[in-house]
């Protein structure tokens, strides 16, 4: 066993416990795992084989958790993320075969530890392949439907920004009146006020234009 390779896999295994924040995190995790595995030419030990399968399984679990969050919270997807999810959906049959082959291989292992991983793979991964695929289809359909709908005509968010800008300007103006006019702070407050007023003007202009477009 290469100690450096084992240590790297062990560190990556710990990292795989963390929740995913991007739909590409699963691929990135598995790519790093492959890179570590190929870093040495010696045969992998039982401990390294265990770590590899744990990382693979967690990649799927973390992705499933992220998809569930996207679906429940109705998170909007970027063009890039939508394209990646479509690719992942198309790759699901191949993914299922790969996990099935892994489970069969581990099941025939003389190692009790690896045989337990085979059962865990069936319980936690293979049983959830189809639900994950259905969830993925639902997210893609929801996102495509959202994109076909006209943008909302609600100005509430823009108005909130305007109110916030006015409040910030008022706070700075109060600070400015209590600061000597020849001080650096006075000049800084003045610059910030002018910048915020410029932003406010643009927001108010947009708000007026949206109002004019109402039927």
N, C-alpha and C positions, 0 to 999 in steps of 0.2 A: 504493500500500500504506500502510495506517495503521501507523506504527511502534509505537504503543502496543498495538494489537491483535496485531501480530506478536510483540512481546515477551511479551505475556500468553500467547499460544498456545505460544511457545517454552518458557516456564516450566512451563506445564501439561504439555507433552510430556516434559520432564525428570521431572516428578512422576509421570507415568504409567509410569515404569520401576520404581517401587516396588511391592512385593507388596501385594495387597489383604488387609485384615483383616476385612472385612465383606461380606456378599453384596450390600449396597446400594452398594458403592464404585464399581461400573461405572456405575450410573445417575448417581451424584453427579458422576463424572468427565465424563460426556457432557453432563450438564446445565450444568456450568461451561463446557464447550467451546462449547455453543450460546449461552450468555450472552455469552461473549467475541466470538463471531462476529457477534452482533447489536449489538455495542456501537458499531460504525461502519457508515456507509452506503456506503462506497466499495467497489468490486469487490475481491474477494480476489486477492492475487498468487499466482503459482505456488508460492512458498515457503509461503504460508499454507495453500493447498490441500493441499500435502504434509503439513504439520503436522497438519491436521485428520484426514487419513486415517491417519496414523501413530497418533494418539491413539485413533481409533476401533478400530483393529486391536489396540492394546495393551489397551484396555478388555476386549476379548474374551479375549485371551491371559491377562491377569491373573485374570480371572474363572475361566477354565478351570483355571488353576493352583490357585486357592483351592478350587474344587470337588474337585480331585484330593486336596488336603490333607484336606479334610473327610471324604472317602470313606476314605482310607488310615488316618487317625488316629481314625476313628469319632467325630468331634466331634458332640456333641449340639447340636441346633438349638433356638432359642427359638421360640415360637409365631409371632412376627413374621417371623423369618427363614424359617421353613417356608412361611408364606403368600407371601413374596416369591419364593421359589424356584418355587413352583407357578405364579405369574404369569409368571416368566421362562420356564418350560417351555412355557406356552401361547403365549408370544410368539416362540418359536423359528422357526416358519415365516416369520413376518414379518421376523425378523432375517436369516434366510438370504436372502430376496428382496432386502433392502436391501443386503447385502454383495455379492450377485450384480450388482445394478444399478450399484453403485459400481465394481466391477471392470470391467464392460463400458464404463462411461463413461471410466474412466482408460485403458483399452486403446485407445480411439479418440483419445486426446489427442495433439496434435503434439509434446508434450514427452516426451522420452525418460525423464526422471526420473519423471514420472507413469505412464508405461507400465510402468516397473519396479515401481512400487507396485502396479499391477494384478496382475502376476504374483505378487508377494509375498502379496497378499491371497488369491489362489487357493491358494497353497502352505501358508500358515500359518493361514488362517481358514476358507475354504470347505470344505477337506478335513476340518476338525475340527468342523464344525457338528453333524453327526450323532453322532459320538462324545461330544461335549459334552452333547447332548440325552439320550443314553443314560445318561451319568454322572449327570445331573441326576435322571432318573427313578429310578435306583438309590439315590441319596441320599434322595430323598423316600420311597421304599418302605421303606428301612432305618429311617428316623426314625419313620414311622408304625407299623412293626412293633415298634420299641422301646417306643413309647408304649402299645401294647396289652399288653405284658408286665408282670407284677407287679414291684414294686420288689425289688431284691435284699435278702436277709435277713442279709447279711454285716455284722457290727459292726466289722470291722477298721478302717475309716476313723474311726469314732467313738472307738474305743479308742486310736487313734493320737493323736487330739486330746486325750484325757484324759491320756495319758502326757506329751504335750508341755506341757500346763498344769501338771501336777505338777512337772515339771522346772523350768519358769519360776518357779514359786512357791518352790521350794527355793533357786534361785539368788538370788532377791530376799531371802529370809529370811537367807541367809548374808551378804549385803551389809548388811542391816539390823543384824545383830549386831556388825558392824564399824564402825558409824556412830553418832556421838553422838546420844542420844535427843532432844536439844533442837535438832537441826539440821533444816533444810528437807528435806535428802535423806532423813532418817529418816522424816519425815511422808509424803514422796512414795512411798517404798518401801512404807510401811504401806497407803497408799491403793491402790497397784497390787496388792498382795498380796490385799487384801479383794476387789478387783474380779475378780481371777483366781480366787479361791476361789468367788466367786458363779458365775462361768462354769463352773467345774469341777463345782459342785453340779448345775447344770442338765444338763451333759453326762452325768454319772453317772446322773441320773434317767432321761434318755432311753435310756441304755444298758440300764438295768434293765428299762424298759418293753418294749424290743425283745426282750430275753431272755425276758420273760414271754409274749410273743406267739409264740414258736417252738412248732411242733407237737410 
